[in-house]
């Protein structure tokens, strides 16, 4: 096998045979494939695509580039994955809620990609929280607590670990084939019995149109079910941030307020409950999604999910009193500045991707591989679509490391959030179910 011939085959639309996929994934994991070759491969896939059979083969090759977990637990092993959005921190709510309902959740998550936030980056804003743990420790955490949110270790889908970062800096994030394989290689390696997918659509998502979102959802669902993992997807709205905050520590703060009942973000709550209902039904822990949603809501309402989250944080190196003292434990930005509305009216349009890039440029994401993240920066109090606003009222609040950064972010938010005279129609939170 030769990396150049494999790349040329994809480039020339000759396909990616299973043997070639296995060889290339192994080369990614071992270092035998260079960064330049990996980037060229990713660009060839983005431009020309893979057949359904080749996509399944590439996904399985990525899965088999490392260790595949097997479980012996008294309940089903389930998980959730989002395709990425702005202000979307449902994973932090859902994992402990599912665990409180009798599921076991080894949630292997990723970092920020492009303009979207990453679950691991959010959790690492909690002082001491470690996302890099060996498989043996993951096994113990899941068995004892019911959930653990960590990163893919060197043992799990190492080919994806390598290609993930290269995609982020080579303009190949949007490929449906690469997204499918990236997501599912880690999920299938985790030994799941059931998986629910949150496929985002809209200005803040990678998939801007329903056509593209449906294509990704169908690709993910068909590939996962074909590999023996019961899977369904919800297509959810990302024409505005899901929560009212975007940025690592700020999103964790919003999660904790929602989880403890201090200040519930209804959209964040509703999407979490809907995804949880699907997951419990797929796992056989509920008769249907409605019954599952009721169970997830009770786990959040009762505080059982918060208790589980606190145990997970402590077990992974975070503060033992995090649930009780989270406002004091999370880092805060040096500069906080309001974004003044330019006129009276309504928030008529939000460019979610532009808001995401504003957070990245504040230091809340990566412009290139290896960039360090400032966990305290971002946006809070983001007004939703349709909200009435008076001139000078805050459309959002910028949290920055310097006055200059804050000024640039204020300008970026003003360009991304349009105020007009007519009240817009609010999009639905959940567009449809696939699976």
Secondary structure, DSSP 8 states (H G I E B T S, - for coil): --HHHHHHHHHTT----HHHHHHHHHHHHHT-S-HHHHHHHHHHHHHH---HHHHHHHHHHHHTTS-------SS-BEEEEE---SS--HHHHHHHHHHHTT-BEEEEE---BTTB--HHHHHTTBTT------HHHHHHHHHHHSEEEEE--TTS-HHHHHHHHHHHHTT-TT-HHHHHHHHHHHHHHTT-SEEEEEEEESTTSS--SHHHHHHHHHHHHHHHHHTT-EEEEEEEE-SS-SSS-BSHHHHHHHHHHHHHTSS--HHHHHHHHHHHHHHHHHTTSSSSHHHHHHHHHHHHHHTHHHHHHHHHHHHTTS-TTHHHHHHHHB---SEEEEEE-SSSEEEEEE-HHHHHHHHIIIIIS-SSTT----TT-EEES---TT-EE-TTSEEEEEEESSHHHHHHHHHHHHHHEEEESS------SEEEEE-
